[in-house]
Amino acid sequence: MGENSQKSFLQRMVSKKKQCSPWQGHRIEAGSNTSELNKLRSHLDGLFDLVLSELDPYRRVLNSISFDGEKVCCGGCVVTLADEGSIIVVGAGKASHQMAKALHEIFGERAYGLVTSHKDLGNLPAVGNIRFQPSGHPNPDEGSVKGAKEIIRLLEEAGAHDIVFSLISGGGSAMMELPVSGVTLEDYIMINELLNRAGFDIEEWNAVRKHLSQVKGGRLAKRAGRVAHVFNLMVSDVKGDRLDVIASGPFVADSSTFEDAYRILTKLKQKAEALGEDIPSSVINYIKNNRGVSEKETLKKTPHNVVNLIVASNNTAIDLSAEQLESMGIPVFERHRMRNLSGDIEDVAIDIYSHMVEAVNANPEKLAALIAGGEATVDVTQYFNYKDGQSFGGRMQMMAALMMYLIEDLPVVGLFAATDCRDGKAPGGMSESAGALVDGTTLRESRTLGIDTEHYINSCNTYEMHEKLSTTLHKKKFITNVMDLVVMVYLPME
């Protein structure tokens, strides 16, 4: 174990904070009136509600398409829907059923097709001529396979006068799946779980599963070769909005090859043995035997009839938040919009704090703000009292807890939110949290209440800590996920 991991989180944070520029802004002095900070917390809570409303996948699709009965306008393209043509709807993901409702509203009975929906939603009634197939997540199930087969049939039967709308959102990779012939669904799930447990990154993971799938890696675009146009509308839940990563890119070209997949399986073999597992022989044989077989490869160039369009993403959430703050008279410059955050949660918290210091120090007498988005990771092995099964709360509640120490006695309010309003596990009988709202008085308040915040953080049990501090952000579960959102605002003291 390295020297850094032997330190407590507080030692690590204090050490890292010393590397940031000194704070030159106002401070909360003893006896200061903090009522304006409380109002600001309420405003940020309301801001998050507005952002969620604007991120609604139904609304995002509705605002992305126009149709006058003849001309279809989407993604900057204007195409004609012939009298004999139809709108064929396919898709997969947690939000795709809401996206499908928008298409029905736009095109009415001319739109038909099938979208796979999350099995927890049960058997959803059809919307017009658009049907829904319950399917599995996080692992594919027979519903995922059934849905994929029907989607393939719809695409292959589509004609030259038809227009296809593909609706893709988070979870789509599992919720629409058809393994290649000779590889069972069980083997497919096993190799995915092995790649995950062995710590392979998303690039390597996708290189393997795209080559074991009949829908991923642009293979659905190949199936839709006869149709006039394909509009692939996506809600992105991945850093950088990589089109080929979102649901493993069913309509997007893929640069990986069978050779890449075989190289990764070779690396996986040793790790699998260490985990006490074997790679399914069907997987190894299929990948090995198809190296250099071009007709079996994934799509290498996106066809001219396919238009890929992201309708919502973490960048959307960041920019919507900035618009709301600017309507409150708080400017948020592009350099203070931190995009695609990733890495260890403590490092990310320090990075956000450092940028906040920079924003405030530019003019300590003015309001300042910073917005950040992405997904950090929590390495539970760094926290002394962590016990599996006794840890509650997610990334955003942990980041809020760490930030309490960084902004202590500073007139700063921070919103830390999971955009699907599901920030980690909650104790039995308690409702899931969306994150937390803290400010420069929160740590002082914890001491007054006798709450041992260090113990809760070292136990990775930030849910119970925020509940006791009344800093938990509770929201109704949101339909989709565009990763995490942080909004921090500095309010000069009068």
C-alpha positions as CSV (number, residue, x, y, z in Angstrom):
1,M,0.0,0.0,0.0
2,G,1.5,3.4,-1.0
3,E,2.3,6.2,1.4
4,N,-0.6,8.3,0.2
5,S,-3.2,5.7,0.9
6,Q,-1.9,5.2,4.5
7,K,-2.9,8.8,5.3
8,S,-6.4,9.7,6.5
9,F,-8.6,11.5,4.0
10,L,-8.2,14.7,6.1
11,Q,-4.4,14.5,5.9
12,R,-4.6,14.0,2.2
13,M,-7.0,16.9,1.6
14,V,-5.0,19.3,3.8
15,S,-1.9,18.4,1.9
16,K,-3.5,18.9,-1.5
17,K,-5.2,22.1,-0.5
18,K,-1.8,23.6,0.4
19,Q,-0.9,23.3,-3.3
20,C,-3.8,25.5,-4.3
21,S,-3.6,29.3,-4.6
22,P,-4.4,31.1,-1.3
23,W,-8.0,32.2,-0.9
24,Q,-8.4,36.0,-1.3
25,G,-12.2,36.2,-1.0
26,H,-14.4,37.1,1.9
27,R,-14.8,34.8,4.9
28,I,-17.6,34.0,7.3
29,E,-16.7,35.7,10.6
30,A,-18.2,34.9,14.0
31,G,-21.6,36.4,14.2
32,S,-22.0,37.0,10.5
33,N,-25.5,37.0,9.0
34,T,-25.7,33.9,6.9
35,S,-29.3,34.2,5.8
36,E,-28.3,35.0,2.3
37,L,-26.3,31.8,2.1
38,N,-29.5,29.9,3.1
39,K,-31.4,31.7,0.4
40,L,-28.7,30.8,-2.1
41,R,-29.0,27.1,-1.1
42,S,-32.7,27.3,-1.9
43,H,-32.0,28.9,-5.2
44,L,-29.6,26.1,-6.2
45,D,-32.1,23.5,-5.2
46,G,-34.6,25.2,-7.5
47,L,-32.0,25.5,-10.2
48,F,-31.5,21.7,-10.2
49,D,-35.2,21.2,-10.6
50,L,-35.2,23.5,-13.6
51,V,-32.2,21.7,-15.2
52,L,-34.0,18.3,-14.7
53,S,-37.1,19.7,-16.4
54,E,-35.1,20.9,-19.4
55,L,-33.2,17.6,-19.6
56,D,-36.5,15.6,-19.8
57,P,-35.9,13.2,-22.8
58,Y,-39.4,13.7,-24.1
59,R,-38.9,17.5,-24.3
60,R,-35.4,17.2,-25.8
61,V,-36.6,15.0,-28.7
62,L,-39.7,17.1,-29.2
63,N,-37.5,20.2,-29.6
64,S,-35.1,18.4,-31.9
65,I,-37.5,17.6,-34.7
66,S,-40.0,19.5,-36.8
67,F,-42.5,18.0,-39.3
68,D,-45.0,19.9,-41.5
69,G,-46.6,16.8,-42.9
70,E,-44.0,16.6,-45.7
71,K,-40.6,17.9,-44.6
72,V,-38.8,16.4,-41.6
73,C,-36.1,18.6,-40.1
74,C,-33.7,17.1,-37.6
75,G,-30.0,17.7,-36.8
76,G,-29.7,20.4,-39.4
77,C,-31.0,18.1,-42.2
78,V,-34.2,18.6,-44.0
79,V,-35.6,15.5,-45.8
80,T,-38.9,14.7,-47.4
81,L,-41.2,11.9,-46.2
82,A,-42.7,10.4,-49.3
83,D,-46.5,9.7,-49.3
84,E,-45.8,6.0,-49.3
85,G,-43.1,6.2,-46.7
86,S,-43.3,5.5,-42.9
87,I,-41.4,6.6,-39.8
88,I,-39.8,3.5,-38.3
89,V,-38.9,3.8,-34.6
90,V,-36.3,1.6,-32.9
91,G,-34.1,2.1,-29.9
92,A,-33.0,1.0,-26.4
93,G,-32.3,2.6,-23.0
94,K,-33.8,3.8,-19.8
95,A,-35.2,7.0,-21.4
96,S,-36.1,5.6,-24.8
97,H,-39.8,5.0,-24.0
98,Q,-40.1,8.8,-23.2
99,M,-38.3,9.6,-26.4
100,A,-40.7,7.4,-28.3
101,K,-43.7,9.3,-26.9
102,A,-42.3,12.5,-28.4
103,L,-42.0,10.8,-31.9
104,H,-45.6,9.7,-31.7
105,E,-46.7,13.2,-30.9
106,I,-44.8,14.5,-33.9
107,F,-45.7,11.9,-36.5
108,G,-48.8,10.3,-35.1
109,E,-49.9,6.9,-36.6
110,R,-47.2,7.2,-39.4
111,A,-44.6,6.2,-36.8
112,Y,-44.4,2.5,-35.9
113,G,-41.8,0.2,-34.4
114,L,-40.3,-1.2,-31.2
115,V,-38.2,0.2,-28.4
116,T,-36.7,-1.8,-25.6
117,S,-37.5,-0.4,-22.1
118,H,-36.3,-1.2,-18.6
119,K,-37.8,-4.3,-17.2
120,D,-38.6,-2.5,-13.9
121,L,-41.2,-0.4,-15.9
122,G,-43.1,-3.6,-16.6
123,N,-45.2,-4.1,-19.7
124,L,-45.7,-0.6,-21.0
125,P,-48.7,0.0,-23.2
126,A,-48.0,0.9,-26.8
127,V,-47.9,4.5,-27.8
128,G,-49.8,4.6,-31.1
129,N,-48.0,2.0,-33.2
130,I,-44.8,2.1,-31.2
131,R,-44.4,-1.0,-28.9
132,F,-42.2,-1.6,-25.9
133,Q,-40.2,-4.7,-25.0
134,P,-39.1,-5.0,-21.3
135,S,-35.4,-5.9,-21.2
136,G,-32.6,-6.4,-18.7
137,H,-30.1,-4.0,-17.2
138,P,-27.2,-4.0,-16.2
139,N,-27.0,-7.4,-17.9
140,P,-29.0,-8.3,-21.1
141,D,-31.7,-10.9,-20.8
142,E,-34.1,-12.7,-23.1
143,G,-36.1,-9.6,-23.4
144,S,-33.0,-7.8,-24.7
145,V,-32.5,-10.5,-27.3
146,K,-36.2,-10.6,-28.3
147,G,-36.2,-6.8,-28.7
148,A,-32.9,-6.9,-30.8
149,K,-34.3,-9.5,-33.1
150,E,-37.5,-7.5,-33.8
151,I,-35.5,-4.3,-34.3
152,I,-33.3,-6.1,-36.9
153,R,-36.4,-7.4,-38.7
154,L,-37.9,-3.8,-38.8
155,L,-34.7,-2.4,-40.3
156,E,-34.2,-5.1,-42.8
157,E,-37.8,-4.8,-44.0
158,A,-37.7,-1.0,-44.3
159,G,-37.9,0.4,-47.8
160,A,-36.3,3.2,-49.7
161,H,-39.1,5.7,-48.9
162,D,-38.9,5.1,-45.1
163,I,-37.2,7.2,-42.5
164,V,-35.7,5.5,-39.4
165,F,-35.5,7.2,-36.0
166,S,-33.2,5.4,-33.5
167,L,-33.7,6.4,-29.8
168,I,-30.7,5.5,-27.6
169,S,-30.1,6.3,-24.0
170,G,-28.2,5.1,-20.9
171,G,-28.5,1.3,-20.4
172,G,-29.1,0.7,-24.1
173,S,-26.0,-1.5,-24.4
174,A,-27.6,-4.1,-22.2
175,M,-31.2,-3.6,-23.1
176,M,-30.8,-4.4,-26.8
177,E,-28.5,-7.3,-27.5
178,L,-28.1,-10.3,-29.8
179,P,-24.9,-12.3,-29.4
180,V,-23.3,-13.7,-32.6
181,S,-24.2,-17.3,-33.6
182,G,-22.3,-19.8,-31.5
183,V,-22.0,-17.5,-28.4
184,T,-24.8,-18.0,-25.9
185,L,-26.2,-15.1,-23.9
186,E,-24.8,-16.7,-20.7
187,D,-21.3,-16.7,-22.3
188,Y,-21.7,-13.1,-23.5
189,I,-22.7,-12.0,-20.0
190,M,-19.8,-13.9,-18.5
191,I,-17.2,-12.2,-20.7
192,N,-18.6,-8.8,-20.0
193,E,-18.5,-9.4,-16.2
194,L,-14.9,-10.7,-16.5
195,L,-13.8,-7.6,-18.4
196,N,-15.4,-5.4,-15.8
197,R,-14.0,-7.3,-12.8
198,A,-10.5,-7.4,-14.3
199,G,-10.4,-3.6,-14.7
200,F,-10.3,-3.2,-18.5
201,D,-11.3,0.3,-19.7
202,I,-14.3,1.0,-21.8
203,E,-12.3,1.0,-25.1
204,E,-11.0,-2.5,-24.5
205,W,-14.4,-3.7,-23.2
206,N,-16.2,-2.4,-26.2
207,A,-13.6,-3.8,-28.6
208,V,-14.6,-7.3,-27.4
209,R,-18.3,-7.0,-27.0
210,K,-18.8,-5.2,-30.3
211,H,-17.2,-8.2,-32.0
212,L,-19.5,-10.6,-30.2
213,S,-22.7,-8.7,-31.0
214,Q,-25.1,-8.5,-34.0
215,V,-26.2,-5.0,-33.1
216,K,-23.2,-3.1,-31.7
217,G,-20.4,-1.4,-33.5
218,G,-22.5,0.0,-36.3
219,R,-24.1,-3.3,-37.2
220,L,-27.6,-1.8,-37.1
221,A,-26.6,0.9,-39.6
222,K,-25.6,-2.0,-42.0
223,R,-29.1,-3.5,-41.5
224,A,-30.7,-0.1,-42.5
225,G,-28.8,0.2,-45.7
226,R,-32.0,0.5,-47.9
227,V,-33.8,3.3,-46.1
228,A,-33.7,6.9,-47.2
229,H,-32.5,8.3,-43.9
230,V,-31.6,7.3,-40.3
231,F,-31.7,9.8,-37.5
232,N,-29.9,8.3,-34.5
233,L,-30.9,10.4,-31.5
234,M,-28.9,9.9,-28.3
235,V,-29.0,10.8,-24.6
236,S,-25.3,10.6,-23.7
237,D,-24.2,9.1,-20.4
238,V,-20.5,8.9,-21.3
239,K,-17.6,11.3,-20.8
240,G,-16.7,13.2,-23.9
241,D,-20.0,12.2,-25.7
242,R,-18.2,9.6,-27.7
243,L,-20.7,8.5,-30.3
244,D,-19.1,5.0,-30.6
245,V,-19.3,4.5,-26.9
246,I,-22.9,5.5,-26.2
247,A,-24.7,2.1,-26.1
248,S,-21.7,0.7,-27.9
249,G,-22.6,2.6,-31.1
250,P,-25.3,0.6,-32.9
251,F,-25.3,3.1,-35.8
252,V,-21.8,4.4,-35.4
253,A,-18.6,3.4,-37.2
254,D,-16.1,1.4,-35.0
255,S,-12.3,1.6,-35.3
256,S,-11.5,-1.6,-33.4
257,T,-10.9,-5.0,-35.0
258,F,-11.0,-8.7,-34.3
259,E,-7.3,-8.5,-33.9
260,D,-7.8,-5.9,-31.1
261,A,-10.4,-8.1,-29.5
262,Y,-8.1,-11.1,-29.6
263,R,-5.2,-9.2,-28.1
264,I,-7.5,-8.1,-25.2
265,L,-8.7,-11.6,-24.6
266,T,-5.1,-12.7,-24.4
267,K,-4.5,-10.1,-21.7
268,L,-7.7,-11.1,-19.9
269,K,-6.7,-14.8,-19.8
270,Q,-4.2,-14.4,-17.0
271,K,-6.4,-12.1,-15.0
272,A,-9.3,-14.5,-15.4
273,E,-7.2,-17.3,-13.9
274,A,-6.3,-15.1,-11.0
275,L,-10.0,-14.5,-10.4
276,G,-10.6,-18.2,-10.6
277,E,-12.6,-18.0,-13.8
278,D,-12.2,-19.2,-17.4
279,I,-13.0,-17.3,-20.6
280,P,-15.8,-19.2,-22.4
281,S,-14.3,-21.2,-25.2
282,S,-17.0,-20.1,-27.6
283,V,-15.9,-16.5,-27.2
284,I,-12.2,-17.2,-27.7
285,N,-12.9,-19.4,-30.8
286,Y,-15.2,-16.9,-32.4
287,I,-12.8,-14.0,-32.0
288,K,-9.8,-16.0,-33.0
289,N,-11.3,-17.6,-36.1
290,N,-12.6,-14.3,-37.5
291,R,-9.4,-12.3,-37.4
292,G,-8.9,-10.8,-40.8
293,V,-12.4,-11.7,-42.0
294,S,-13.5,-8.3,-43.3
295,E,-17.2,-9.3,-43.9
296,K,-17.5,-10.2,-40.2
297,E,-16.0,-6.9,-39.1
298,T,-17.8,-4.0,-37.4
299,L,-18.8,-0.9,-39.4
300,K,-15.7,1.1,-40.5
301,K,-17.4,4.1,-42.1
302,T,-20.7,5.7,-41.1
303,P,-23.1,5.4,-44.1
304,H,-24.2,8.6,-45.9
305,N,-27.8,8.0,-44.9
306,V,-27.1,8.1,-41.1
307,V,-27.2,11.3,-39.0
308,N,-26.0,11.0,-35.4
309,L,-27.4,13.6,-33.0
310,I,-26.9,14.0,-29.2
311,V,-30.1,15.5,-27.8
312,A,-28.9,15.6,-24.1
313,S,-25.7,15.1,-22.3
314,N,-23.7,16.3,-19.3
315,N,-22.6,19.3,-21.3
316,T,-26.3,20.1,-21.7
317,A,-26.7,20.0,-17.9
318,I,-23.6,22.3,-17.4
319,D,-24.8,24.8,-20.0
320,L,-28.4,24.8,-18.7
321,S,-27.1,25.5,-15.2
322,A,-25.0,28.3,-16.5
323,E,-28.0,29.9,-18.2
324,Q,-30.0,29.7,-14.9
325,L,-27.2,31.3,-12.9
326,E,-26.8,34.0,-15.5
327,S,-30.5,34.8,-15.2
328,M,-29.8,35.3,-11.5
329,G,-27.0,37.8,-12.4
330,I,-24.2,35.4,-11.8
331,P,-21.9,35.0,-14.9
332,V,-20.3,31.7,-15.6
333,F,-17.4,32.0,-18.1
334,E,-16.5,29.0,-20.2
335,R,-13.2,28.6,-18.3
336,H,-15.3,28.1,-15.2
337,R,-17.3,25.3,-16.8
338,M,-15.3,22.1,-16.0
339,R,-16.3,19.3,-18.4
340,N,-15.6,15.6,-18.5
341,L,-14.3,15.3,-15.0
342,S,-12.9,11.9,-14.0
343,G,-10.5,10.3,-11.6
344,D,-10.3,9.9,-7.9
345,I,-13.0,11.8,-6.0
346,E,-10.5,13.6,-3.7
347,D,-8.4,14.8,-6.6
348,V,-11.5,16.0,-8.4
349,A,-12.8,17.8,-5.3
350,I,-9.4,19.6,-5.0
351,D,-9.5,20.5,-8.7
352,I,-12.9,22.0,-8.4
353,Y,-11.9,24.0,-5.3
354,S,-8.8,25.2,-7.0
355,H,-10.8,26.5,-10.0
356,M,-13.3,28.1,-7.6
357,V,-10.4,30.0,-5.8
358,E,-9.3,31.2,-9.2
359,A,-12.8,32.5,-10.1
360,V,-13.2,34.3,-6.7
361,N,-9.7,35.8,-6.6
362,A,-10.2,37.5,-10.0
363,N,-12.6,39.9,-8.1
364,P,-13.4,39.0,-4.5
365,E,-16.1,41.7,-4.3
366,K,-18.3,40.1,-7.0
367,L,-20.4,37.0,-7.2
368,A,-18.6,34.1,-8.8
369,A,-19.6,30.6,-9.8
370,L,-18.2,27.4,-11.2
371,I,-20.0,24.4,-12.8
372,A,-18.5,21.0,-13.2
373,G,-19.7,17.7,-14.7
374,G,-18.6,14.2,-15.3
375,E,-18.0,11.1,-13.0
376,A,-15.4,10.7,-10.3
377,T,-14.6,7.4,-8.6
378,V,-14.4,6.5,-4.9
379,D,-11.6,4.1,-4.0
380,V,-13.1,2.6,-0.8
381,T,-9.8,1.0,0.1
382,Q,-8.5,4.4,1.1
383,Y,-11.0,4.8,3.9
384,F,-10.0,3.2,7.2
385,N,-13.5,2.3,8.5
386,Y,-15.1,1.1,5.3
387,K,-17.1,-2.1,5.7
388,D,-19.0,-3.7,2.8
389,G,-22.7,-3.5,3.5
390,Q,-22.4,-0.6,5.9
391,S,-21.5,2.0,3.4
392,F,-24.3,4.3,2.2
393,G,-24.3,7.3,-0.2
394,G,-22.8,7.8,-3.6
395,R,-20.1,9.9,-5.4
396,M,-21.9,13.2,-5.0
397,Q,-22.6,12.9,-1.3
398,M,-18.9,11.9,-0.8
399,M,-17.7,14.9,-2.8
400,A,-20.0,17.3,-0.8
401,A,-18.6,15.8,2.4
402,L,-15.0,16.4,1.3
403,M,-15.9,19.9,0.0
404,M,-17.2,20.9,3.5
405,Y,-13.6,20.8,4.7
406,L,-12.3,22.8,1.8
407,I,-14.9,25.6,2.0
408,E,-15.1,25.8,5.8
409,D,-15.9,29.4,6.9
410,L,-16.1,30.6,3.2
411,P,-19.3,32.2,1.8
412,V,-19.7,29.4,-0.8
413,V,-22.6,27.2,-1.5
414,G,-22.2,23.9,-3.4
415,L,-24.8,21.7,-5.1
416,F,-23.6,18.1,-5.7
417,A,-26.1,16.1,-7.7
418,A,-26.5,12.8,-9.6
419,T,-28.7,13.7,-12.6
420,D,-30.7,10.5,-12.4
421,C,-31.3,11.5,-8.7
422,R,-29.9,8.2,-7.6
423,D,-26.7,8.8,-5.7
424,G,-25.6,5.5,-4.4
425,K,-27.2,3.1,-1.9
426,A,-29.5,4.2,0.9
427,P,-30.0,2.3,4.1
428,G,-33.0,-0.1,4.2
429,G,-36.3,1.8,4.4
430,M,-34.8,5.1,3.4
431,S,-35.3,6.9,0.1
432,E,-32.4,7.3,-2.3
433,S,-30.7,10.7,-2.4
434,A,-29.9,12.8,-5.4
435,G,-26.8,14.2,-3.7
436,A,-26.2,17.0,-1.2
437,L,-26.2,20.8,-0.7
438,V,-23.5,22.2,1.6
439,D,-22.0,25.6,2.4
440,G,-19.2,27.2,4.4
441,T,-21.2,26.9,7.6
442,T,-21.9,23.1,7.3
443,L,-18.8,21.9,9.1
444,R,-19.2,24.3,11.9
445,E,-22.8,23.2,12.3
446,S,-21.7,19.5,12.4
447,R,-19.5,20.3,15.4
448,T,-22.3,22.2,17.2
449,L,-24.6,19.1,16.7
450,G,-21.8,16.7,17.8
451,I,-21.8,14.9,14.5
452,D,-18.5,13.1,13.8
453,T,-18.1,13.9,10.1
454,E,-14.6,12.3,9.9
455,H,-16.0,9.0,11.1
456,Y,-18.8,9.0,8.5
457,I,-16.4,9.9,5.7
458,N,-13.8,7.3,6.8
459,S,-16.7,4.8,6.8
460,C,-17.9,5.9,3.3
461,N,-21.3,6.4,5.0
462,T,-22.0,9.9,3.9
463,Y,-25.8,9.2,3.4
464,E,-26.4,9.1,7.2
465,M,-24.1,12.0,7.8
466,H,-26.0,14.3,5.4
467,E,-29.3,13.1,6.8
468,K,-28.2,14.2,10.3
469,L,-27.0,17.5,8.9
470,S,-30.2,18.1,6.8
471,T,-28.0,18.6,3.8
472,T,-29.4,15.6,1.7
473,L,-30.8,16.5,-1.7
474,H,-34.0,14.5,-2.2
475,K,-35.7,14.4,-5.6
476,K,-38.0,12.1,-7.4
477,K,-36.1,9.6,-9.5
478,F,-35.3,11.0,-12.9
479,I,-35.9,9.0,-16.1
480,T,-32.3,9.1,-17.4
481,N,-28.7,9.8,-16.5
482,V,-26.3,12.3,-17.9
483,M,-23.7,11.8,-15.1
484,D,-23.0,14.1,-12.2
485,L,-23.3,17.8,-11.8
486,V,-21.6,20.3,-9.4
487,V,-22.6,23.9,-9.0
488,M,-20.7,26.2,-6.7
489,V,-21.5,29.9,-6.0
490,Y,-19.5,32.5,-4.0
491,L,-21.5,35.2,-2.3
492,P,-19.4,38.1,-0.9
493,M,-20.4,39.0,2.7
494,E,-21.8,42.5,3.3
